[in-house]
Amino acid sequence: MSERQPRLARTDFRVFRAIPTRWHDNDVFGHVNNAVYYGWFDTAVNAWLVEGGFLDPATSAIVGLVVETGCTYFESVAFPETVEAGIAVERLGNSSVTYRIGIFRQGGEQVAAQGRFTHVYVERVGQKPVPIPAPLRAAMASIQS
């Protein structure tokens, strides 16, 4: 068993996105189910890519595929809260990037949950790894911590 990750703070992240919880996010225990957090990770990273002009989900010739993800939980959140997802680049490789992602209660200074999310960039057709395009690499480097 690995050692528990230290709890991160707002200052460990570079970009933030508000995400409203939904009625069906809660499970029978009255809090957001653990699987929902992975959807928030996808939303935070891919929205940043789309808004930056680096990803068109329908037509981009080069796309990032998730190859690894994980999450550590510190406190529960529940509908009808709005959470804030923070992202930063933790590691930038030739064809891969690992994002650090934090889920915060709105206005919170410490994460309620934190995780990692690794994309490997591939050609959409054939799915062979390719180097991260230079403009995207520069944007990733700008949010690296």
C-alpha positions as a LaTeX table, in Angstrom:
\begin{tabular}{lrrr}
\hline
Residue & $x$ (\AA) & $y$ (\AA) & $z$ (\AA) \\
\hline
Met1 & 0.00 & 0.00 & 0.00 \\
Ser2 & 1.38 & 3.42 & $-0.95$ \\
Glu3 & 1.60 & 6.41 & 1.35 \\
Arg4 & $-1.32$ & 8.86 & 1.21 \\
Gln5 & $-0.65$ & 11.96 & $-0.88$ \\
Pro6 & $-0.31$ & 15.25 & 1.02 \\
Arg7 & $-3.40$ & 17.44 & 0.66 \\
Leu8 & $-2.86$ & 20.18 & $-1.93$ \\
Ala9 & $-3.94$ & 23.82 & $-1.81$ \\
Arg10 & $-5.35$ & 26.30 & $-4.33$ \\
Thr11 & $-1.83$ & 27.65 & $-4.94$ \\
Asp12 & $-0.81$ & 24.25 & $-6.40$ \\
Phe13 & $-3.05$ & 24.84 & $-9.46$ \\
Arg14 & $-2.95$ & 27.33 & $-12.37$ \\
Val15 & $-6.37$ & 27.20 & $-14.10$ \\
Phe16 & $-9.82$ & 26.88 & $-12.49$ \\
Arg17 & $-13.27$ & 25.93 & $-13.75$ \\
Ala18 & $-16.57$ & 25.97 & $-11.86$ \\
Ile19 & $-18.60$ & 22.77 & $-12.28$ \\
Pro20 & $-22.12$ & 22.46 & $-10.83$ \\
Thr21 & $-22.99$ & 19.14 & $-9.23$ \\
Arg22 & $-26.12$ & 17.41 & $-10.52$ \\
Trp23 & $-28.94$ & 15.65 & $-8.73$ \\
His24 & $-27.86$ & 12.23 & $-9.98$ \\
Asp25 & $-24.21$ & 12.76 & $-8.93$ \\
Asn26 & $-25.12$ & 11.88 & $-5.34$ \\
Asp27 & $-25.09$ & 8.23 & $-4.33$ \\
Val28 & $-27.12$ & 6.44 & $-1.65$ \\
Phe29 & $-24.73$ & 7.75 & 1.01 \\
Gly30 & $-25.72$ & 11.36 & 0.23 \\
His31 & $-22.50$ & 12.55 & $-1.38$ \\
Val32 & $-21.07$ & 12.70 & $-4.91$ \\
Asn33 & $-20.07$ & 9.21 & $-6.02$ \\
Asn34 & $-16.35$ & 8.63 & $-6.56$ \\
Ala35 & $-16.75$ & 7.86 & $-10.27$ \\
Val36 & $-18.14$ & 11.37 & $-10.91$ \\
Tyr37 & $-14.78$ & 12.92 & $-10.01$ \\
Tyr38 & $-13.19$ & 11.30 & $-13.06$ \\
Gly39 & $-15.80$ & 13.01 & $-15.25$ \\
Trp40 & $-14.85$ & 16.32 & $-13.64$ \\
Phe41 & $-11.18$ & 15.61 & $-14.43$ \\
Asp42 & $-12.10$ & 15.02 & $-18.10$ \\
Thr43 & $-14.23$ & 18.16 & $-18.16$ \\
Ala44 & $-11.57$ & 20.40 & $-16.62$ \\
Val45 & $-8.74$ & 19.27 & $-18.90$ \\
Asn46 & $-10.67$ & 18.95 & $-22.15$ \\
Ala47 & $-12.55$ & 22.23 & $-21.69$ \\
Trp48 & $-9.18$ & 23.95 & $-21.24$ \\
Leu49 & $-7.93$ & 22.31 & $-24.44$ \\
Val50 & $-11.08$ & 23.21 & $-26.42$ \\
Glu51 & $-11.18$ & 26.81 & $-25.16$ \\
Gly52 & $-7.50$ & 27.24 & $-26.01$ \\
Gly53 & $-8.11$ & 26.06 & $-29.57$ \\
Phe54 & $-6.02$ & 22.91 & $-29.10$ \\
Leu55 & $-8.84$ & 20.37 & $-29.42$ \\
Asp56 & $-11.86$ & 19.95 & $-31.64$ \\
Pro57 & $-13.37$ & 16.70 & $-30.35$ \\
Ala58 & $-14.88$ & 15.90 & $-33.76$ \\
Thr59 & $-12.07$ & 16.84 & $-36.15$ \\
Ser60 & $-8.65$ & 17.16 & $-34.49$ \\
Ala61 & $-6.08$ & 14.97 & $-36.26$ \\
Ile62 & $-4.06$ & 14.63 & $-33.04$ \\
Val63 & $-5.83$ & 13.79 & $-29.79$ \\
Gly64 & $-4.88$ & 12.97 & $-26.21$ \\
Leu65 & $-5.98$ & 9.58 & $-24.90$ \\
Val66 & $-6.16$ & 8.91 & $-21.17$ \\
Val67 & $-3.68$ & 6.20 & $-20.17$ \\
Glu68 & $-3.61$ & 6.68 & $-16.39$ \\
Thr69 & $-5.73$ & 8.38 & $-13.76$ \\
Gly70 & $-6.13$ & 8.30 & $-10.01$ \\
Cys71 & $-7.85$ & 10.18 & $-7.20$ \\
Thr72 & $-7.40$ & 10.73 & $-3.46$ \\
Tyr73 & $-10.42$ & 11.95 & $-1.46$ \\
Phe74 & $-10.22$ & 14.18 & 1.62 \\
Glu75 & $-13.82$ & 15.32 & 2.18 \\
Ser76 & $-17.23$ & 14.74 & 0.63 \\
Val77 & $-19.13$ & 17.14 & $-1.58$ \\
Ala78 & $-22.81$ & 16.81 & $-2.47$ \\
Phe79 & $-25.52$ & 18.20 & $-4.74$ \\
Pro80 & $-26.38$ & 21.11 & $-4.97$ \\
Glu81 & $-22.81$ & 22.38 & $-4.43$ \\
Thr82 & $-20.75$ & 23.90 & $-7.22$ \\
Val83 & $-17.17$ & 22.68 & $-7.18$ \\
Glu84 & $-14.09$ & 24.27 & $-8.70$ \\
Ala85 & $-11.67$ & 22.08 & $-10.62$ \\
Gly86 & $-8.08$ & 23.32 & $-10.66$ \\
Ile87 & $-5.51$ & 22.02 & $-13.13$ \\
Ala88 & $-1.75$ & 22.29 & $-13.52$ \\
Val89 & 0.76 & 20.34 & $-15.58$ \\
Glu90 & 2.80 & 18.06 & $-13.33$ \\
Arg91 & 4.96 & 16.38 & $-15.99$ \\
Leu92 & 5.47 & 17.22 & $-19.65$ \\
Gly93 & 7.00 & 14.53 & $-21.84$ \\
Asn94 & 7.54 & 14.20 & $-25.59$ \\
Ser95 & 4.14 & 12.67 & $-26.40$ \\
Ser96 & 2.52 & 12.63 & $-22.95$ \\
Val97 & 1.43 & 15.05 & $-20.27$ \\
Thr98 & 0.35 & 14.41 & $-16.69$ \\
Tyr99 & $-2.05$ & 16.92 & $-15.19$ \\
Arg100 & $-2.55$ & 17.52 & $-11.47$ \\
Ile101 & $-6.24$ & 18.13 & $-10.78$ \\
Gly102 & $-7.85$ & 19.43 & $-7.60$ \\
Ile103 & $-11.52$ & 19.49 & $-6.75$ \\
Phe104 & $-12.38$ & 22.34 & $-4.38$ \\
Arg105 & $-15.53$ & 23.34 & $-2.59$ \\
Gln106 & $-16.43$ & 26.73 & $-4.02$ \\
Gly107 & $-13.95$ & 29.23 & $-2.54$ \\
Gly108 & $-12.13$ & 26.50 & $-0.58$ \\
Glu109 & $-8.38$ & 26.79 & $-0.01$ \\
Gln110 & $-7.63$ & 23.04 & 0.24 \\
Val111 & $-8.75$ & 20.29 & $-2.11$ \\
Ala112 & $-11.71$ & 18.10 & $-1.27$ \\
Ala113 & $-10.12$ & 15.60 & $-3.68$ \\
Gln114 & $-7.05$ & 15.56 & $-5.89$ \\
Gly115 & $-5.88$ & 13.42 & $-8.72$ \\
Arg116 & $-3.66$ & 12.82 & $-11.71$ \\
Phe117 & $-4.66$ & 12.44 & $-15.33$ \\
Thr118 & $-2.22$ & 11.41 & $-18.09$ \\
His119 & $-2.83$ & 11.95 & $-21.81$ \\
Val120 & $-0.71$ & 10.35 & $-24.52$ \\
Tyr121 & $-1.00$ & 12.22 & $-27.81$ \\
Val122 & $-1.75$ & 10.09 & $-30.85$ \\
Glu123 & $-2.84$ & 10.43 & $-34.45$ \\
Arg124 & $-6.63$ & 10.01 & $-34.41$ \\
Val125 & $-6.35$ & 7.63 & $-37.37$ \\
Gly126 & $-4.08$ & 4.73 & $-36.48$ \\
Gln127 & $-3.58$ & 5.89 & $-32.87$ \\
Lys128 & 0.21 & 5.97 & $-33.06$ \\
Pro129 & 1.94 & 8.22 & $-30.49$ \\
Val130 & 3.17 & 11.58 & $-31.80$ \\
Pro131 & 5.03 & 14.50 & $-30.23$ \\
Ile132 & 2.81 & 17.09 & $-28.56$ \\
Pro133 & 2.38 & 19.94 & $-31.10$ \\
Ala134 & 4.57 & 22.98 & $-30.29$ \\
Pro135 & 1.73 & 25.48 & $-29.62$ \\
Leu136 & 0.04 & 23.04 & $-27.23$ \\
Arg137 & 3.36 & 22.22 & $-25.56$ \\
Ala138 & 3.91 & 25.96 & $-24.94$ \\
Ala139 & 0.44 & 26.30 & $-23.39$ \\
Met140 & 1.07 & 23.25 & $-21.19$ \\
Ala141 & 4.42 & 24.64 & $-20.09$ \\
Ser142 & 2.69 & 27.89 & $-19.10$ \\
Ile143 & 0.57 & 26.03 & $-16.51$ \\
Gln144 & 3.32 & 23.69 & $-15.33$ \\
Ser145 & 4.04 & 23.80 & $-11.61$ \\
\hline
\end{tabular}
